[in-house]
């Protein structure tokens, strides 16, 4: 057992501690207990909460925020509330509780209740209804600050409805906020910005350093390249050679030739626009494949793609890209097909809205449709990510990111100017000041994940509970999805997470 596992206190107080006693027995019996196998998501009934449209004004305007709840393990007042933060996509009922490890393991161990609020302006949580996507409404209400306030209001309302009592009493319901990727950033910020509401945070693959502007622009795709080469030796060289062939082809081909070569469905009049959309969608596909490249030596999409490009080297590189578009690019979130067609529909992969292009504010890629449009807006305003192409450590054509490009793109799309330093200057979440700003945040990173270059990779203060756990072979929040093949690495990390949460709960109670 880890030393901190042995420091857990004896049973006392409210019912949650009885669950913790069984959890300690689970630890003492060791890893011979297998964690239960569950699906990728837990479909749930949508619930609706009346939220303020603007938490920081005197307006009384409200909207209905969609959320989900799982209370089957709830042990009553004195038990914890686990909040899975919604991120940059809608959460339909068939997805519901989208990280079952939280509801089926963490909540069961500690008698917890699980909440999943959908992020404002995504899915059906629309503060202005169908008019929500108008620029004037986005500028006024589409911010992470407002999303954090939404979650805080929902938490307080739930505590009241569940008869939880105030901090320091036996009926207090401690709150752990959980998130992965952008929602991992939100989870950490909930602990920092609302310490009276949130007692602890678990931030997986959370790219804080992108939003504090502490990462060089070439780091992300250098890590994606490194991960591809680890998946299959020779991959990086083969992919770079293929991209060079693609760029050469674009120099002389017209729109019809480009569409024919890559099996594009719809006619496109401007060859330069079509070429850049295809180039970026190919780059974005490698970024997406990197996020789900776990376990790295199994038959993942990235490993299959690397094999295809190596086999195509020297004679059919362009066909390899066509196959990439038809076989891998069409897969969306949770690997759900965006389309089933023998041709590649470029438009189906673009964000919604005027002047939309595949190359959005986030150069790792935006999802199609309204969700992609909303994330494009966020990365055009406060969540600015410097991600570019141009390093010798990358397997991609040189295309540096510039603030000038972003300003032009964002003005054309939304008539907004990026504010890359506004949040970190106000909130102080750069690595140097985190220790003095907060406590009890667990950072988990997969070191094969491109986003890990912006993560907190080492303990900042064990005394204050600012702890980092790294999976050397992990991808994007791999430990949160039980549907993936469960390696020994993931099992060990989950045991550490359970022990840390258990220790924090005893400290709070």
C-alpha positions as CSV (number, residue, x, y, z in Angstrom):
1,X,0.0,0.0,0.0
2,X,1.0,3.6,-0.6
3,X,2.0,5.5,2.6
4,X,-1.0,7.8,2.3
5,X,-3.3,4.8,2.1
6,X,-2.2,3.8,5.6
7,X,-3.0,7.2,7.1
8,X,-6.8,6.9,6.6
9,X,-8.6,7.6,9.8
10,X,-10.9,5.2,11.8
11,X,-14.7,5.2,11.2
12,X,-16.5,8.1,12.7
13,X,-19.4,10.4,12.1
14,X,-21.8,10.3,9.1
15,X,-22.7,7.4,6.9
16,X,-20.1,8.3,4.2
17,X,-17.4,7.1,6.6
18,X,-19.0,3.6,6.6
19,X,-18.6,3.5,2.9
20,X,-15.0,4.6,3.4
21,X,-14.4,1.7,5.8
22,X,-15.5,-0.8,3.1
23,X,-13.2,1.1,0.7
24,X,-10.2,0.6,3.0
25,X,-11.0,-3.2,3.1
26,X,-11.0,-3.1,-0.7
27,X,-7.5,-1.6,-0.6
28,X,-6.3,-4.1,2.0
29,X,-7.5,-7.0,0.0
30,X,-5.4,-5.7,-2.8
31,X,-5.5,-5.6,-6.6
32,X,-7.0,-9.1,-6.7
33,X,-10.4,-7.4,-6.8
34,X,-11.3,-6.6,-10.3
35,X,-13.1,-3.3,-11.0
36,X,-16.5,-3.9,-12.5
37,X,-16.8,-3.7,-16.3
38,X,-19.2,-1.0,-17.5
39,X,-20.0,0.6,-20.8
40,X,-18.6,3.9,-22.1
41,X,-21.6,5.9,-21.0
42,X,-24.7,5.6,-18.7
43,X,-27.8,6.9,-20.6
44,X,-29.8,9.1,-18.2
45,X,-33.0,11.1,-18.1
46,X,-32.4,14.8,-18.8
47,X,-33.3,17.2,-15.9
48,X,-33.6,21.0,-16.1
49,X,-32.4,23.7,-13.8
50,X,-33.5,27.3,-13.9
51,X,-30.2,29.3,-14.3
52,X,-29.5,33.0,-14.5
53,X,-28.5,34.1,-17.9
54,X,-26.0,36.5,-16.4
55,X,-24.7,35.9,-12.9
56,X,-22.8,39.1,-12.7
57,X,-25.5,41.7,-13.5
58,X,-28.8,42.8,-11.9
59,X,-30.8,41.1,-14.7
60,X,-33.5,38.6,-13.6
61,X,-33.4,36.8,-17.0
62,X,-33.2,33.0,-16.7
63,X,-32.8,29.9,-18.9
64,X,-33.1,26.2,-18.5
65,X,-29.8,24.3,-18.2
66,X,-29.9,20.6,-18.9
67,X,-28.2,18.3,-16.4
68,X,-28.1,14.7,-15.3
69,X,-28.2,13.1,-11.9
70,X,-27.3,9.6,-10.6
71,X,-28.3,9.0,-7.0
72,X,-28.5,5.3,-6.8
73,X,-25.5,5.1,-4.4
74,X,-26.4,8.3,-2.5
75,X,-26.1,7.6,1.2
76,X,-27.9,10.7,2.4
77,X,-26.8,14.0,4.1
78,X,-23.1,13.8,5.1
79,X,-22.2,12.0,1.8
80,X,-20.3,13.6,-1.0
81,X,-21.5,15.1,-4.3
82,X,-19.4,14.4,-7.4
83,X,-19.9,16.9,-10.2
84,X,-18.7,16.0,-13.7
85,X,-18.3,19.3,-15.5
86,X,-19.7,19.5,-19.0
87,X,-17.3,20.8,-21.6
88,X,-17.2,21.9,-25.2
89,X,-20.0,19.7,-26.5
90,X,-23.6,18.9,-25.8
91,X,-24.6,16.0,-23.6
92,X,-27.6,14.1,-25.0
93,X,-29.5,11.7,-22.8
94,X,-28.0,8.7,-24.5
95,X,-24.6,9.9,-23.3
96,X,-25.9,11.1,-19.9
97,X,-23.2,10.1,-17.3
98,X,-20.4,10.0,-19.7
99,X,-17.7,8.7,-17.3
100,X,-19.2,5.6,-15.6
101,X,-16.1,5.1,-13.5
102,X,-17.3,8.1,-11.5
103,X,-20.9,6.8,-11.0
104,X,-20.2,3.1,-10.9
105,X,-17.0,3.1,-8.8
106,X,-16.2,6.4,-7.1
107,X,-19.8,7.1,-6.1
108,X,-20.4,3.5,-5.0
109,X,-17.3,3.5,-2.8
110,X,-18.2,6.7,-1.0
111,X,-22.0,6.8,-1.2
112,X,-21.9,9.8,-3.5
113,X,-24.4,11.5,-5.7
114,X,-23.3,12.4,-9.3
115,X,-24.3,15.6,-11.1
116,X,-23.5,16.3,-14.8
117,X,-24.3,19.9,-15.8
118,X,-24.2,20.7,-19.6
119,X,-22.1,23.7,-20.4
120,X,-24.1,26.8,-21.4
121,X,-24.4,27.4,-25.1
122,X,-23.8,23.7,-25.9
123,X,-26.4,21.0,-26.6
124,X,-29.8,22.3,-25.4
125,X,-28.5,24.6,-22.6
126,X,-29.2,27.8,-24.6
127,X,-29.6,31.0,-22.6
128,X,-31.3,32.8,-25.5
129,X,-33.0,29.8,-27.2
130,X,-32.5,29.7,-31.0
131,X,-31.0,33.2,-30.9
132,X,-28.2,32.1,-28.6
133,X,-25.7,31.9,-31.4
134,X,-26.0,35.5,-32.4
135,X,-22.7,37.4,-31.7
136,X,-24.3,39.9,-29.3
137,X,-25.5,37.1,-27.0
138,X,-22.2,35.2,-27.2
139,X,-20.2,38.3,-26.3
140,X,-22.4,38.9,-23.2
141,X,-22.9,35.5,-21.8
142,X,-20.7,32.8,-23.4
143,X,-17.7,32.7,-21.0
144,X,-16.2,30.1,-18.7
145,X,-16.8,32.6,-15.8
146,X,-20.5,32.2,-16.4
147,X,-20.2,28.4,-16.8
148,X,-18.5,28.2,-13.4
149,X,-21.3,30.2,-11.8
150,X,-23.9,27.9,-13.4
151,X,-22.2,24.9,-11.7
152,X,-22.0,26.7,-8.4
153,X,-25.7,27.5,-8.4
154,X,-26.6,24.0,-9.3
155,X,-24.4,22.5,-6.5
156,X,-25.9,24.8,-3.9
157,X,-29.4,24.0,-5.0
158,X,-28.7,20.3,-4.9
159,X,-27.2,20.5,-1.4
160,X,-30.3,22.3,-0.2
161,X,-32.7,19.9,-1.8
162,X,-30.8,16.9,-0.3
163,X,-30.9,18.4,3.2
164,X,-27.2,18.8,3.4
165,X,-26.0,21.0,6.3
166,X,-23.2,23.7,6.5
167,X,-19.5,23.0,6.5
168,X,-18.2,21.5,9.7
169,X,-21.4,19.7,10.6
170,X,-22.1,16.0,10.3
171,X,-24.7,16.5,7.5
172,X,-22.3,18.5,5.3
173,X,-22.0,17.1,1.8
174,X,-18.5,17.7,0.5
175,X,-18.1,18.5,-3.2
176,X,-15.6,17.0,-5.6
177,X,-15.6,18.5,-9.1
178,X,-14.3,16.4,-11.9
179,X,-13.4,17.2,-15.5
180,X,-11.2,16.1,-18.4
181,X,-9.5,18.4,-21.0
182,X,-11.2,21.8,-21.1
183,X,-13.7,20.6,-18.4
184,X,-10.7,19.5,-16.4
185,X,-9.5,23.1,-16.5
186,X,-13.0,24.1,-15.4
187,X,-12.9,21.6,-12.5
188,X,-9.6,23.2,-11.2
189,X,-11.1,26.6,-11.6
190,X,-14.2,25.7,-9.7
191,X,-11.9,24.8,-6.7
192,X,-10.0,28.1,-7.1
193,X,-12.9,30.4,-7.8
194,X,-15.5,28.9,-5.5
195,X,-13.7,27.4,-2.5
196,X,-16.8,28.0,-0.3
197,X,-18.8,25.7,-2.7
198,X,-16.2,23.2,-3.9
199,X,-13.9,21.3,-1.5
200,X,-11.7,19.5,-4.0
201,X,-11.1,19.0,-7.7
202,X,-9.9,16.2,-10.0
203,X,-8.6,17.6,-13.3
204,X,-7.7,15.0,-15.9
205,X,-5.7,16.0,-19.0
206,X,-6.4,19.7,-18.0
207,X,-4.4,22.1,-20.3
208,X,-4.0,24.9,-17.7
209,X,-0.7,26.0,-19.3
210,X,-2.3,26.7,-22.6
211,X,-4.7,29.1,-21.0
212,X,-1.9,30.7,-18.9
213,X,0.1,31.1,-22.2
214,X,3.1,29.0,-20.8
215,X,3.4,26.6,-23.7
216,X,5.4,27.0,-26.9
217,X,3.2,26.7,-30.1
218,X,5.1,23.7,-31.5
219,X,4.9,21.5,-28.3
220,X,1.5,20.0,-29.0
221,X,2.0,18.5,-32.4
222,X,5.6,17.5,-31.4
223,X,4.0,15.3,-28.8
224,X,1.4,14.0,-31.3
225,X,4.4,13.1,-33.5
226,X,6.3,11.4,-30.7
227,X,3.2,9.3,-29.8
228,X,2.7,8.2,-33.4
229,X,6.4,7.1,-33.7
230,X,6.0,5.2,-30.4
231,X,2.9,3.4,-31.9
232,X,4.9,2.3,-35.0
233,X,8.5,2.9,-35.8
234,X,8.9,4.8,-39.0
235,X,5.4,6.5,-38.8
236,X,6.6,10.1,-38.4
237,X,8.9,9.9,-41.5
238,X,6.2,8.3,-43.6
239,X,3.5,10.8,-42.6
240,X,5.7,13.8,-43.2
241,X,6.6,12.5,-46.7
242,X,2.9,12.0,-47.4
243,X,2.1,15.5,-46.4
244,X,4.8,16.8,-48.6
245,X,3.3,15.0,-51.5
246,X,-0.1,16.4,-50.6
247,X,1.3,20.0,-50.6
248,X,3.0,19.4,-54.0
249,X,-0.3,18.2,-55.4
250,X,-2.2,21.2,-54.1
251,X,0.2,23.5,-55.9
252,X,-1.1,22.6,-59.4
253,X,-4.5,20.9,-58.9
254,X,-7.8,22.6,-59.4
255,X,-10.9,22.1,-57.3
256,X,-12.2,19.2,-59.5
257,X,-8.9,17.4,-59.4
258,X,-8.6,17.8,-55.6
259,X,-12.2,16.6,-55.1
260,X,-11.6,13.6,-57.3
261,X,-8.3,12.6,-55.7
262,X,-9.7,12.7,-52.2
263,X,-13.3,11.5,-52.9
264,X,-14.8,14.8,-51.9
265,X,-18.6,14.7,-52.2
266,X,-19.7,18.3,-52.8
267,X,-18.4,20.6,-55.5
268,X,-16.1,23.4,-54.2
269,X,-15.2,26.5,-56.3
270,X,-12.1,27.7,-54.5
271,X,-9.2,25.3,-54.7
272,X,-7.2,27.2,-52.0
273,X,-10.1,26.9,-49.5
274,X,-10.7,23.2,-50.2
275,X,-6.9,22.5,-50.0
276,X,-6.5,24.2,-46.6
277,X,-9.7,22.5,-45.2
278,X,-8.4,19.1,-46.3
279,X,-4.9,19.7,-45.0
280,X,-6.2,20.8,-41.6
281,X,-8.7,18.0,-41.3
282,X,-5.9,15.5,-42.0
283,X,-3.8,17.2,-39.3
284,X,-6.7,17.3,-36.9
285,X,-7.4,13.6,-37.5
286,X,-3.9,12.7,-36.2
287,X,-4.6,14.9,-33.2
288,X,-7.9,13.1,-32.5
289,X,-6.3,9.7,-33.0
290,X,-3.6,10.7,-30.6
291,X,-6.2,11.4,-27.8
292,X,-7.6,7.8,-28.0
293,X,-4.3,6.1,-28.6
294,X,-4.6,3.8,-25.6
295,X,-3.2,1.2,-24.9
296,X,-0.6,2.4,-27.3
297,X,0.6,-1.0,-28.5
298,X,-2.9,-2.3,-29.3
299,X,-4.9,-2.0,-32.5
300,X,-5.7,1.7,-32.0
301,X,-6.7,4.0,-34.9
302,X,-3.4,5.7,-34.7
303,X,-1.4,2.5,-35.0
304,X,-3.6,1.4,-37.9
305,X,-3.1,4.7,-39.6
306,X,0.6,4.7,-39.1
307,X,0.7,1.2,-40.7
308,X,-1.3,2.5,-43.7
309,X,1.0,5.5,-44.3
310,X,4.2,3.4,-44.0
311,X,2.8,0.9,-46.5
312,X,1.9,3.7,-48.9
313,X,5.3,5.4,-48.7
314,X,6.8,6.1,-52.2
315,X,3.8,5.2,-54.4
316,X,0.3,5.9,-52.9
317,X,0.6,8.7,-50.4
318,X,-2.4,10.6,-51.7
319,X,-4.6,7.4,-51.5
320,X,-3.5,7.1,-47.9
321,X,-5.0,10.5,-47.2
322,X,-8.2,9.6,-49.0
323,X,-8.5,6.4,-46.9
324,X,-7.7,8.5,-43.8
325,X,-10.7,10.8,-44.5
326,X,-13.1,8.0,-45.3
327,X,-12.1,5.7,-42.5
328,X,-10.9,7.8,-39.6
329,X,-11.8,11.5,-40.0
330,X,-15.5,10.7,-40.1
331,X,-15.5,9.5,-36.5
332,X,-16.7,12.0,-34.0
333,X,-16.8,12.1,-30.2
334,X,-16.9,8.7,-28.6
335,X,-16.0,7.3,-32.1
336,X,-19.5,7.8,-33.4
337,X,-19.7,8.1,-37.2
338,X,-20.5,11.6,-38.5
339,X,-21.5,10.2,-41.8
340,X,-21.7,6.9,-43.7
341,X,-20.7,7.5,-47.2
342,X,-18.4,6.4,-50.0
343,X,-17.3,10.1,-50.4
344,X,-16.0,12.6,-48.0
345,X,-18.3,15.4,-47.0
346,X,-16.1,18.4,-46.1
347,X,-19.0,20.6,-45.1
348,X,-20.1,18.0,-42.5
349,X,-16.8,18.4,-40.7
350,X,-16.9,22.2,-40.4
351,X,-18.2,24.3,-37.5
352,X,-21.5,26.1,-38.0
353,X,-21.8,29.8,-38.6
354,X,-20.7,32.4,-41.1
355,X,-17.2,32.1,-42.7
356,X,-16.6,28.7,-41.1
357,X,-13.4,26.8,-41.9
358,X,-11.9,23.6,-40.5
359,X,-8.9,25.6,-39.2
360,X,-10.7,27.2,-36.3
361,X,-9.4,29.0,-33.2
362,X,-8.2,25.7,-31.8
363,X,-5.6,24.2,-34.1
364,X,-6.1,20.8,-32.6
365,X,-9.6,21.0,-34.2
366,X,-13.2,22.0,-33.5
367,X,-16.1,19.6,-33.7
368,X,-18.7,20.0,-36.5
369,X,-21.9,22.0,-36.2
370,X,-23.0,24.3,-33.4
371,X,-20.7,22.8,-30.7
372,X,-17.7,23.5,-33.0
373,X,-18.9,27.0,-33.5
374,X,-19.2,27.6,-29.8
375,X,-15.7,26.2,-29.1
376,X,-14.4,28.4,-32.0
377,X,-15.9,31.4,-30.2
378,X,-14.3,30.4,-26.8
379,X,-10.8,30.0,-28.4
380,X,-11.4,33.3,-30.0
381,X,-12.1,35.1,-26.7
382,X,-10.6,33.8,-23.5
383,X,-9.4,30.2,-24.0
384,X,-6.7,31.1,-26.5
385,X,-4.4,28.1,-27.4
386,X,-1.1,28.7,-29.1
387,X,-0.8,25.5,-31.3
388,X,1.1,25.7,-34.5
389,X,3.1,23.8,-37.1
390,X,6.8,24.4,-37.9
391,X,9.1,22.4,-35.7
392,X,11.5,19.7,-37.0
393,X,10.1,17.5,-34.3
394,X,6.7,17.4,-36.0
395,X,5.5,15.2,-38.9
396,X,3.4,18.1,-40.4
397,X,4.0,20.8,-42.9
398,X,5.2,24.1,-41.5
399,X,2.4,26.6,-40.8
400,X,3.2,28.7,-37.7
401,X,0.3,30.0,-35.6
402,X,0.3,33.8,-35.2
403,X,-1.8,36.2,-33.1
404,X,-2.4,38.1,-36.3
405,X,-4.1,35.1,-37.9
406,X,-6.2,34.5,-34.9
407,X,-7.3,38.2,-34.7
408,X,-8.3,38.2,-38.3
409,X,-10.1,34.9,-38.0
410,X,-12.0,35.9,-34.9
411,X,-13.0,39.3,-36.2
412,X,-14.4,37.7,-39.4
413,X,-16.2,35.0,-37.5
414,X,-17.5,36.7,-34.4
415,X,-16.4,40.4,-34.4
416,X,-14.3,39.7,-31.2
417,X,-10.7,40.2,-30.3
418,X,-8.8,37.5,-28.4
419,X,-7.9,38.1,-24.8
420,X,-5.3,35.5,-24.1
421,X,-4.1,36.8,-20.7
422,X,-7.3,38.0,-19.2
423,X,-8.2,34.9,-17.2
424,X,-4.8,34.0,-15.9
425,X,-4.1,37.7,-14.9
426,X,-7.4,37.7,-12.9
427,X,-7.4,34.2,-11.5
428,X,-3.7,33.4,-11.1
429,X,-3.6,29.8,-12.3
430,X,-0.1,29.9,-13.8
431,X,2.1,27.1,-12.3
432,X,4.2,29.6,-10.2
433,X,1.2,30.9,-8.3
434,X,-1.1,27.9,-8.0
435,X,0.4,26.8,-4.6
436,X,-0.5,30.1,-3.0
437,X,-3.9,30.2,-4.6
438,X,-5.6,26.9,-3.8
439,X,-5.5,23.4,-2.4
440,X,-6.8,19.9,-3.0
441,X,-6.6,19.6,-6.7
442,X,-5.5,16.3,-8.3
443,X,-4.0,16.5,-11.8
444,X,-3.9,13.4,-13.9
445,X,-2.1,13.2,-17.2
446,X,-1.4,10.7,-19.9
447,X,2.2,11.4,-21.1
448,X,1.5,10.2,-24.7
449,X,-1.3,12.8,-25.0
450,X,-0.6,16.0,-26.9
451,X,-2.5,17.9,-24.2
452,X,0.0,16.8,-21.6
453,X,2.4,19.5,-22.7
454,X,0.1,22.0,-21.1
455,X,-0.7,19.9,-18.0
456,X,0.6,20.1,-14.4
457,X,3.0,17.1,-14.4
458,X,4.5,17.2,-11.0
459,X,3.4,17.6,-7.4
460,X,3.2,21.3,-6.5
461,X,2.5,20.8,-2.8
462,X,1.7,17.4,-1.3
463,X,0.9,19.2,2.0
464,X,-1.8,21.3,0.3
465,X,-3.0,18.4,-1.8
466,X,-1.8,19.8,-5.2
467,X,-0.9,16.4,-6.5
468,X,0.0,15.1,-10.0
469,X,-0.3,11.5,-11.2
470,X,1.1,10.6,-14.6
471,X,0.4,7.6,-16.8
472,X,3.6,7.1,-18.9
473,X,1.6,5.3,-21.6
474,X,-1.6,7.2,-21.1
475,X,-3.6,9.1,-23.7
476,X,-6.3,11.8,-23.1
477,X,-7.9,11.1,-19.7
478,X,-7.6,7.4,-20.3
479,X,-8.3,6.5,-16.7
480,X,-11.8,7.9,-16.8
481,X,-13.2,5.5,-19.5
482,X,-13.8,2.0,-18.2
483,X,-14.8,1.0,-21.8
484,X,-11.2,1.1,-22.8
485,X,-9.0,-2.0,-22.3
486,X,-8.0,-1.7,-18.6
487,X,-4.3,-2.0,-18.2
488,X,-2.4,-2.5,-15.0
489,X,-1.2,1.1,-15.3
490,X,-4.8,2.4,-15.3
491,X,-5.8,0.1,-12.4
492,X,-3.0,1.4,-10.3
493,X,-3.8,5.0,-11.0
494,X,-7.5,4.5,-10.2
495,X,-6.5,2.9,-6.8
496,X,-4.4,6.0,-6.1
497,X,-7.3,8.3,-7.0
498,X,-9.7,6.4,-4.8
499,X,-7.2,6.7,-1.9
500,X,-6.6,10.4,-2.3
501,X,-10.3,11.2,-2.5
502,X,-10.9,9.0,0.5
503,X,-8.2,10.9,2.5
504,X,-9.6,14.3,1.4
505,X,-13.1,13.3,2.5
506,X,-11.9,12.3,5.9
507,X,-10.0,15.6,6.3
508,X,-13.2,17.5,5.4
509,X,-15.4,15.5,7.6
